[in-house]
Amino acid sequence: MGAGIYPVAVDLTEEIPELSEALSGRIERDALLKEVIEDLKKASELLDDVSITASERAEWAHIKSELVNELRRMVKRDLRNISI
């Protein structure tokens, strides 16, 4: 399963370059993080699908934005927990 991580890391670098390094080392250890990354990958793939309607595209773009925001929150929580 580890080989499947590399394409996702590219997505992280594009979506949230400031957090990609912090996230990449934790993907295999953190089940919730792994699930959010998989959802982000799915949303990205669906946005690349030219057969979806404009309303579906808008919905998936919103979902993708929320997933990126959740990844940011997860990293910020981890950084606060480390500094305590």
C-alpha positions, 0 to 999 in steps of 0.5 A: 500500500505504501507505493500508492502514497506517492501520487497523493504526496504530489497533490499535497505539494500542489494543494498545501505546499506549506504542510506537505512535508509535515503531513507526508511523514504521518500518513501511514501512522494516522488512520484519520489523516490517511482517510482525509488524504484518500478523500482529497485524492478522490475529490481531485480525480472527480474534478479532473473528470470532464463528464461531470456537470458544472453543479457536480464540479462546484460541489466537489470543489467545495468538498476538496476545499473543506478537506484541505482546510481540515488537513490544515487544522489537523497539522495545527492541532499536532503542532500545538500538542507537540509544543505543550 
